[in-house]
Amino acid sequence: RTEAGGARMAAAEAEHRPHGAEEAEGGGGGGQAGEGAHERDAKVERWDAAGRLALAELASRCRQSSQWGARLGAAHDAANAGGWEVTGGDADAQPRLFGLDCEMVGVKDGVSALARVSVVELGADGTARSVLDEYVQPPGGADAVVDYRTAVSGIERSHIEDATLSLEDARARVVEQVRASDYIAGHSLESDLKALQLWHSNVVDTAALFEVAGFPKWTLSLNDVVSHMFPQEAKDAAPGDQGGANAFRAGGAHTQHDSVEDAEWAARLVQRLASGRGEGMSDAEYAAAVRKATFLQGLPAHYGRRLTVMNLPEAATEASVRTMFGTHAEDIVAFRAIKWTASERKGRGRGGRGGEGDRNGAQGSEAPKRGSTFVEFETEEKAVAAFEALAGTRSDAYWPDEDGFKRCSAPLWLGADGEGVAGGAQQPTGDLASMSFSLVEVKSYARITYAYTGSTTIGRFQAGKLVGKGGVRIKHIRRAACAMVTLHKEVGGSGFQTVDVRAETAEGRDEAMSLIKRAVSGERVEEGAGSGTTVPAAPTSAVAALMYKAPSAVAHAQTATRGAGAAVATEKAPSPAAAAAAPAAA
């Protein structure tokens, strides 16, 4: 762990750590992660009866969360299937609260492997005690790692080479510390439990506890929820600002993660919520208080300043993504390191760059990868301007996603040297034949205002025709008509379901209704839908056709991004004849 990270955790306001632990002197040896954030023998205050009731209520609330099935429920099922260890010990012992966080690295075939595990005990008075912080050797050691994810995880090759613990050793160390009666706090705990192949019943997942009005499936980041509960300790400051000495991730929200820090602050969130249960407070009163504390009326303000870029090819770099935004790149104040995930078509790639891992001696992955990142602008207005420069300002230049946010397609152009080429919604300058491109998606957090609505009723057996395999057909209708299409559940065994349509324009609503009618009648709507879309006469290039969703150009882009055997999902630009034909085809 970095020295600065240890200092941040050792420094907390006296209000929250009346018996704050001093920084441990000296570093760890061998595979130990480094300086301790807190004295390992620090005395932590035990939980009283009210605190124990509060912890039990929070764990119960977590299990009842709408996100339980998608998160910890899957880990629970995997544990029941066998092969996972389960914490033991005295189930009736006085419970303690531990924070848990793990860092993972990427190995072959898109699999994540445990690389660091950190456990922090937090007392009822807020005193923290680091009980475990170790680097872990994945099977095959450093040579098996294809992506160290250094920009996010902080893991480097030297950490893995010096690690002395295996997965089994690390899991045993956790089990030595945590009894069945204890509570584990963490953020998106399913990832940590899966990495450890460990199951523990009493868990409080802060990712499942916090909700946002209007976004029932939205998962806030740890930085978001800490900023909500501890506004002084974790500044939700202007872009580029850094928090004070006591701040969570004082270097800014986009800095490397520190697993000890993340483990501690997840536990602090739970401790803050548990401390709100006073003596004599009924279960109903406490549940209402927790609901109020964990319910956000809207997304944090910084989302409005952000654009998310998805489906990036392996050849993409921060520089090439910045170049895609043209002159608007000057307004970018933060860029999150590209997060790489393996595509579903495993083993068909030819091997390529391993993201951040290349700088640490990583070997090429056998599976092609796709990347995602977000860029943050100075203001919300500048983020909207950058999005419109990519998508265009016409209402059918973008489409709504399931949350009602705007998305658009944009070509990421790369020159022969792999560097980005300015283009966006305009034709890039230079020799198109020497360039390659890949179609990426860009998401704006400016919500669409729906002025026109429609509704229809379909039978339950028609619903499958409307949705399509994996939801692809209803997504296509949403994109083609630039309208939100929502299929509601059947009510009262009537055999019918309602389909609602919302759109910015009357034309979008009418086209969505027409496509719905065609889909439920069994007509194929995936190809050639959105025939009402027009393409301007200029510029007459494949880029214009792409940006204005000409079917032939989109088909070409799909070929480029899904070409069999392509580890880097890009393709040479169309020939001049094909480029000229694209607008006419549309």
C-alpha positions in Angstrom: 0.0 0.0 0.0 1.3 3.5 -0.7 2.6 5.6 2.1 0.0 8.3 1.3 -2.8 5.7 1.5 -1.7 4.6 4.9 -1.5 8.2 6.1 -5.0 9.0 4.9 -6.5 6.1 6.8 -4.5 6.8 9.9 -5.9 10.4 9.9 -9.6 10.6 10.7 -11.5 13.2 12.6 -11.6 12.7 16.4 -15.4 12.8 16.2 -15.4 9.5 14.4 -12.3 8.0 16.0 -12.1 9.1 19.6 -9.4 6.5 20.2 -7.7 6.8 16.8 -4.9 4.4 16.2 -1.4 5.6 15.4 0.3 4.7 12.2 2.3 1.5 12.5 6.0 2.1 12.0 8.1 0.0 9.6 7.0 -1.9 6.5 5.9 -5.4 6.1 8.3 -8.0 4.7 7.9 -10.6 2.0 4.4 -10.6 0.5 2.9 -8.3 3.1 1.2 -5.4 1.5 3.2 -2.7 3.4 2.7 -0.4 6.3 -0.2 -1.1 8.6 -2.9 1.6 8.5 -3.5 1.0 12.2 -1.9 -0.8 15.1 -2.8 -4.5 14.9 -3.2 -4.6 18.7 -5.4 -1.5 18.8 -8.3 -1.8 21.3 -11.6 -1.6 19.6 -14.9 -1.0 21.5 -17.3 -3.9 21.4 -20.9 -3.5 20.2 -23.6 -3.1 22.8 -27.1 -4.6 22.5 -28.5 -1.8 20.4 -25.5 -1.9 18.1 -25.8 -5.7 17.7 -29.5 -5.3 16.8 -28.6 -2.7 14.3 -26.0 -4.8 12.6 -28.5 -7.7 12.4 -31.1 -5.4 10.9 -28.7 -4.0 8.3 -27.7 -7.6 7.2 -31.4 -8.5 7.0 -32.1 -5.4 4.9 -29.3 -6.3 2.6 -30.8 -9.8 2.0 -34.2 -8.2 1.2 -32.7 -5.7 -1.2 -33.8 -5.8 -4.8 -30.2 -6.2 -5.7 -29.6 -9.3 -3.6 -30.4 -11.8 -6.3 -28.1 -10.1 -8.8 -25.3 -9.7 -6.2 -24.9 -11.8 -3.2 -27.6 -14.3 -4.2 -25.3 -15.5 -7.0 -22.4 -15.9 -4.6 -24.6 -17.8 -2.2 -25.7 -20.2 -5.0 -22.1 -20.8 -6.0 -21.2 -21.5 -2.3 -24.0 -24.0 -2.1 -22.9 -25.7 -5.3 -19.7 -26.7 -3.4 -16.0 -25.9 -3.5 -16.3 -22.8 -1.4 -15.2 -22.6 2.2 -17.7 -21.3 4.9 -16.7 -19.3 7.9 -17.1 -21.2 11.2 -16.3 -20.7 14.9 -18.7 -19.9 17.7 -21.9 -18.7 16.0 -23.2 -17.3 19.3 -20.1 -15.3 20.2 -20.3 -11.5 20.5 -20.3 -10.2 17.0 -17.6 -7.9 15.6 -17.6 -5.8 12.4 -15.0 -6.3 9.7 -14.5 -4.5 6.5 -13.3 -6.6 3.5 -11.9 -5.6 0.2 -9.9 -7.5 -2.5 -8.0 -6.4 -5.6 -8.0 -8.6 -8.6 -5.9 -9.0 -11.7 -6.8 -10.4 -15.1 -5.5 -13.8 -16.2 -6.2 -15.7 -19.4 -9.6 -16.1 -20.9 -11.0 -13.0 -19.2 -10.8 -14.6 -15.7 -10.1 -12.4 -12.6 -7.8 -13.7 -9.9 -7.2 -12.6 -6.3 -4.1 -10.4 -6.0 -4.6 -8.6 -2.6 -6.9 -9.1 0.4 -7.4 -6.6 3.2 -9.5 -7.0 6.4 -10.1 -4.2 8.9 -11.9 -4.5 12.2 -14.0 -1.5 13.2 -15.2 -1.0 16.7 -18.5 0.6 17.8 -16.6 3.8 18.7 -15.0 4.0 15.2 -11.6 2.7 16.2 -10.0 0.7 13.3 -7.6 -2.2 13.5 -6.0 -3.7 10.5 -6.0 -7.5 10.9 -4.9 -8.6 7.4 -3.3 -7.0 4.3 -1.5 -9.3 2.0 -0.6 -9.7 -1.7 -1.6 -13.1 -3.2 0.0 -15.2 -5.9 -2.5 -16.3 -8.6 -2.1 -19.7 -10.1 0.8 -19.6 -12.4 2.3 -16.5 -10.7 3.1 -13.3 -12.4 3.6 -14.9 -15.8 -0.1 -15.9 -15.8 -1.3 -12.3 -15.4 -2.4 -10.6 -18.6 -3.7 -7.4 -17.0 -2.6 -6.0 -13.7 -5.2 -3.2 -13.9 -2.6 -1.0 -12.2 -4.3 2.3 -12.9 -7.2 1.1 -10.7 -5.9 -1.7 -8.5 -2.4 -0.3 -7.8 -1.1 -3.9 -8.4 2.2 -4.2 -10.2 4.2 -7.2 -11.3 6.7 -6.8 -8.4 3.8 -7.2 -5.9 2.8 -10.6 -7.4 6.4 -11.8 -7.7 7.1 -11.0 -4.0 3.8 -12.4 -2.7 4.1 -15.6 -0.6 0.4 -16.5 -0.1 -1.7 -18.6 -2.4 -5.5 -18.3 -2.7 -5.9 -21.1 -0.2 -3.5 -19.4 2.2 -5.3 -16.0 1.9 -8.7 -17.6 2.5 -7.4 -19.5 5.5 -6.1 -16.2 6.9 -9.5 -14.6 6.6 -11.2 -17.5 8.2 -8.8 -17.3 11.1 -10.0 -13.8 11.8 -13.7 -13.9 11.0 -16.1 -16.0 13.0 -19.6 -17.0 11.9 -21.1 -14.6 14.4 -19.2 -11.6 12.9 -20.4 -9.2 10.3 -18.5 -8.4 7.1 -19.0 -5.1 5.4 -18.0 -4.3 1.8 -19.0 -2.7 -1.4 -20.1 -5.2 -4.1 -19.1 -8.0 -1.8 -20.0 -10.7 -4.3 -16.8 -9.9 -6.2 -14.6 -10.3 -3.0 -16.4 -13.5 -1.9 -16.1 -15.0 -5.3 -12.4 -14.1 -5.5 -11.8 -15.8 -2.1 -14.3 -18.6 -2.8 -15.6 -18.0 0.6 -19.1 -17.7 2.0 -20.2 -15.8 5.1 -23.8 -15.4 6.2 -23.7 -12.1 8.0 -22.8 -9.6 5.3 -23.8 -6.0 4.8 -23.2 -4.9 1.2 -23.2 -1.2 1.0 -23.7 -1.4 -2.8 -27.1 -3.1 -2.2 -28.1 -0.8 0.7 -28.2 2.5 -1.1 -30.8 3.4 -3.6 -31.5 6.3 -6.0 -35.0 7.7 -6.7 -36.1 6.7 -10.1 -33.2 4.2 -10.6 -34.1 1.0 -8.7 -31.3 -1.0 -10.4 -28.6 1.7 -10.2 -25.4 0.8 -8.3 -23.6 3.8 -6.7 -19.8 3.7 -6.3 -18.2 3.5 -2.9 -17.0 7.1 -3.4 -20.6 8.2 -4.1 -22.0 6.6 -0.9 -19.1 7.8 1.3 -19.6 11.3 0.0 -23.3 11.0 0.8 -22.8 9.8 4.4 -19.5 11.6 5.2 -19.7 14.9 3.2 -16.8 16.4 5.1 -14.5 13.4 5.1 -15.0 12.7 1.4 -15.5 15.9 -0.6 -17.8 15.7 -3.5 -15.8 18.6 -4.9 -15.5 20.2 -8.3 -13.8 18.1 -10.9 -10.0 18.0 -10.4 -10.2 19.0 -6.7 -8.5 16.9 -4.1 -9.9 16.1 -0.7 -8.2 17.1 2.5 -5.9 14.9 4.6 -8.9 13.1 6.1 -10.7 12.6 2.9 -11.6 9.2 1.4 -9.4 8.8 -1.7 -7.8 12.2 -1.0 -6.1 12.2 -4.4 -9.5 12.3 -6.1 -12.3 9.9 -7.0 -10.3 8.6 -10.0 -7.1 7.6 -8.2 -5.9 4.1 -7.6 -7.9 2.0 -5.1 -6.4 1.1 -1.8 -8.0 -2.1 -0.5 -7.3 -1.3 3.2 -8.9 2.1 2.7 -11.9 0.7 0.9 -12.4 -2.0 3.5 -12.3 0.5 6.3 -14.7 3.0 4.7 -17.3 0.3 3.8 -17.2 -0.7 7.5 -17.5 3.0 8.5 -20.6 3.3 6.4 -22.2 0.4 8.3 -20.9 1.8 11.7 -22.5 5.2 10.9 -25.8 3.5 10.1 -25.7 1.2 13.1 -24.9 4.0 15.5 -28.2 5.6 14.6 -30.1 3.0 16.5 -30.6 4.4 20.0 -31.8 2.5 23.0 -35.5 2.0 23.0 -35.9 2.6 19.3 -38.3 0.1 17.7 -37.4 -2.0 14.7 -39.9 -0.1 12.6 -38.4 3.3 13.7 -34.9 2.2 12.9 -35.8 0.7 9.6 -37.4 4.0 8.6 -34.3 5.9 9.7 -32.0 3.6 7.6 -34.3 4.0 4.6 -34.1 7.7 4.9 -30.3 7.8 5.3 -29.7 5.4 2.3 -32.2 6.8 -0.1 -30.8 9.4 -2.5 -33.2 11.8 -4.2 -31.1 11.9 -7.4 -27.8 10.9 -8.8 -24.7 12.7 -7.5 -24.1 16.0 -9.4 -20.8 14.8 -11.0 -22.7 12.3 -13.3 -24.0 15.3 -15.3 -20.4 16.3 -16.1 -19.6 12.8 -17.3 -19.7 10.8 -20.5 -19.2 7.1 -20.5 -17.5 5.5 -23.5 -18.1 1.8 -24.1 -17.2 -1.0 -26.6 -13.7 0.3 -27.0 -11.4 -2.0 -29.1 -8.1 -3.3 -27.7 -6.2 -0.8 -29.8 -7.8 2.2 -28.0 -5.8 4.3 -25.6 -6.6 7.3 -23.4 -4.9 9.5 -26.1 -7.1 8.1 -28.9 -10.3 8.5 -26.9 -9.4 12.1 -26.1 -8.7 12.7 -29.8 -12.2 11.4 -30.6 -13.7 14.4 -28.8 -11.8 16.9 -31.0 -11.6 20.4 -29.6 -13.9 19.3 -26.7 -11.0 17.3 -25.3 -9.7 20.6 -23.9 -12.6 20.6 -21.5 -11.9 17.1 -20.0 -10.7 17.4 -16.4 -10.6 13.7 -15.4 -10.2 10.4 -17.4 -10.7 7.1 -15.7 -8.3 4.4 -16.8 -9.9 2.1 -19.4 -11.4 -1.0 -17.8 -11.0 -4.1 -20.0 -13.2 -7.1 -20.0 -12.9 -10.2 -22.3 -15.5 -10.5 -25.0 -17.8 -13.5 -25.0 -16.0 -14.9 -28.0 -13.2 -16.4 -26.1 -10.1 -18.0 -27.6 -10.6 -16.6 -31.0 -8.4 -13.5 -30.7 -4.8 -13.4 -31.9 -3.6 -11.9 -28.6 -3.0 -8.3 -28.0 -2.2 -5.6 -25.6 -3.1 -6.3 -22.0 -4.2 -2.8 -21.0 -2.2 -1.5 -18.1 -0.6 -4.9 -17.7 1.6 -4.4 -20.7 3.7 -2.0 -18.8 4.3 -4.6 -16.1 5.4 -7.4 -18.3 2.0 -8.9 -19.1 1.5 -11.4 -21.8 -1.2 -11.0 -24.5 -4.7 -12.3 -23.7 -6.0 -15.1 -25.7 -9.5 -13.5 -25.8 -10.3 -10.2 -27.5 -11.2 -7.5 -25.0 -13.6 -4.6 -25.0 -13.0 -1.5 -22.9 -15.0 1.1 -21.2 -14.1 4.4 -19.5 -15.6 7.7 -18.5 -14.4 11.2 -19.0 -15.4 14.1 -16.8 -15.8 17.7 -18.1 -15.6 21.0 -16.3 -19.3 21.6 -16.4 -22.5 19.7 -17.4 -23.0 22.1 -20.3 -19.6 21.2 -21.7 -20.3 17.5 -21.4 -23.6 17.9 -23.3 -21.8 19.9 -26.0 -19.2 17.2 -26.4 -21.9 14.5 -26.7 -23.8 16.6 -29.3 -20.6 17.0 -31.3 -20.4 13.2 -31.6 -24.0 12.4 -32.0 -25.4 15.5 -33.8 -28.3 17.5 -32.4 -31.2 15.8 -34.3 -33.5 13.8 -32.0 -32.9 10.6 -33.9 -29.1 10.9 -33.7 -29.2 9.2 -30.3 -31.5 6.8 -28.4 -32.5 6.2 -24.8 -31.1 3.4 -22.7 -33.1 1.6 -20.1 -32.6 4.4 -17.6 -33.7 7.1 -20.0 -30.2 8.5 -20.7 -28.9 9.4 -24.1 -26.7 7.1 -26.1 -25.1 7.4 -29.5 -22.7 5.6 -31.7 -19.4 7.1 -32.7 -16.5 5.9 -34.8 -13.2 5.8 -33.1 -10.7 6.4 -35.9 -7.1 5.2 -35.6 -4.3 6.1 -38.0 -1.8 3.7 -39.4 0.4 4.3 -36.4 -2.4 3.5 -34.0 -2.8 7.1 -32.9 -6.3 8.6 -32.7 -7.6 10.7 -35.5 -10.0 13.6 -34.9 -13.3 12.9 -36.5 -16.4 12.4 -34.3 -19.5 13.3 -36.3 -17.4 14.8 -39.1 -15.3 13.2 -41.7 -11.7 12.9 -40.5 -9.0 14.5 -42.6 -6.4 12.4 -44.3 -6.3 9.2 -46.3 -9.3 7.1 -45.1 -7.8 4.0 -46.7 -4.9 4.1 -44.3 -7.2 4.4 -41.3 -9.2 1.9 -39.2 -12.2 2.5 -37.1 -14.4 0.8 -34.5 -17.9 1.8 -33.6 -18.1 2.7 -29.9 -21.1 3.8 -27.8 -21.1 7.0 -25.8 -23.5 7.6 -22.9 -24.6 11.0 -21.7 -26.3 11.4 -18.3 -28.6 14.1 -19.5 -32.0 12.5 -19.4 -34.4 12.7 -22.3 -37.5 14.8 -21.9 -40.5 12.8 -23.2 -43.3 14.9 -24.6 -45.2 12.2 -26.5 -46.6 8.9 -25.2 -48.4 5.9 -26.5 -49.7 2.6 -25.1 -50.9 -0.7 -26.4 -51.8 -4.1 -24.9 -50.4 -7.5 -26.1 -51.0 -11.1 -25.1 -48.4 -12.9 -23.0 -47.4 -15.1 -25.9 -46.7 -12.0 -28.0 -44.4 -10.6 -25.4 -41.6 -12.9 -26.3 -41.8 -11.8 -30.0 -41.5 -8.2 -28.9 -38.6 -8.7 -26.5 -36.6 -11.0 -28.7 -33.7 -13.2 -27.6 -31.8 -11.5 -24.8 -34.0 -8.4 -25.2 -32.3 -7.6 -28.5 -35.6 -6.8 -30.4 -37.0 -4.3 -28.0 -33.6 -2.6 -27.7 -33.5 -2.3 -31.5 -37.0 -0.7 -31.5 -35.8 1.7 -28.9 -32.8 2.6 -31.0 -34.5 2.8 -34.3 -37.4 5.0 -33.1 -35.4 6.9 -30.5 -38.1 6.2 -28.0 -38.4 4.5 -24.6 -40.3 1.2 -24.9 -41.4 -0.4 -21.6 -43.1 -3.8 -21.3 -45.0 -4.1 -18.0 -45.6 -7.4 -16.1 -48.9 -9.2 -16.4 -51.3 -8.2 -13.7 -53.8 -10.5 -12.0 -53.5 -13.4 -14.4 -55.3 -11.5 -17.2 -53.0 -12.9 -19.9 -52.3 -9.4 -21.2 -49.4 -7.0 -20.8 -49.2 -3.3 -21.4 -46.5 -1.7 -23.5 -45.8 2.0 -23.0 -44.0 4.2 -25.4 -42.4 7.6 -24.6 -40.7 9.8 -27.1 -39.4 13.3 -27.7 -41.2 13.6 -31.0 -44.6 12.5 -32.4 -42.7 10.8 -35.2 -40.6 8.8 -32.8 -43.7 7.6 -30.9 -45.5 6.6 -34.1 -42.5 4.7 -35.4 -42.1 2.8 -32.2 -45.8 1.9 -32.2 -45.5 0.7 -35.8 -42.4 -1.4 -35.0 -44.1 -2.9 -32.0 -47.1 -3.9 -34.1 -44.8 -5.5 -36.7 -42.8 -7.4 -34.0 -45.7 -9.0 -32.2 -47.2 -10.1 -35.6 -44.0 -12.1 -36.1 -42.4 -9.7 -38.7 -38.6 -9.3 -38.4 -37.8 -5.8 -37.4 -34.0 -6.0 -36.6 -33.0 -5.3 -40.2 -33.9 -2.1 -42.0 -35.9 -0.7 -39.1 -35.9 3.1 -38.8 -36.6 3.6 -42.5 -37.8 7.1 -41.8 -34.3 8.2 -40.9 -32.9 10.5 -43.6 -29.2 11.2 -44.4 -28.1 14.7 -45.3 -26.5 15.1 -48.7 -23.2 16.1 -47.1 -20.7 15.0 -46.1 -20.9 12.1 -48.5 -18.8 9.7 -46.5 -19.1 6.4 -44.6 -18.6 8.5 -41.4 -21.8 10.5 -42.1 -23.7 7.3 -42.8 -22.5 5.8 -39.6 -23.4 8.8 -37.5 -26.9 9.0 -39.1 -27.5 5.3 -38.8 -27.6 4.3 -42.5 -28.4 0.6 -42.4 -25.6 -0.4 -44.8 -22.9 1.5 -42.9 -24.2 0.1 -39.6 -24.0 -3.4 -41.1 -20.4 -2.6 -42.1 -19.6 -1.4 -38.6 -21.1 -4.5 -37.1 -18.9 -6.6 -39.4 -15.9 -4.5 -38.2 -16.7 -5.0 -34.5 -17.8 -8.6 -34.7 -15.4 -10.0 -37.3 -14.5 -13.6 -36.5 -10.9 -14.0 -35.3 -10.3 -10.3 -34.8 -8.6 -9.6 -31.5 -8.6 -5.9 -32.3 -12.2 -5.2 -33.5 -11.4 -2.7 -36.1 -11.5 -2.7 -39.9 -10.1 -0.7 -42.7 -12.4 2.2 -43.9 -14.6 1.4 -46.9 -13.4 2.0 -50.3 -14.3 5.4 -51.9 -17.0 3.7 -54.0 -18.5 2.1 -51.0 -18.3 5.3 -49.0 -20.1 7.2 -51.7 -22.8 4.5 -52.0 -23.6 4.4 -48.3 -25.8 7.6 -48.2 -27.6 6.5 -51.3 -28.3 3.1 -49.8 -29.8 4.8 -46.8 
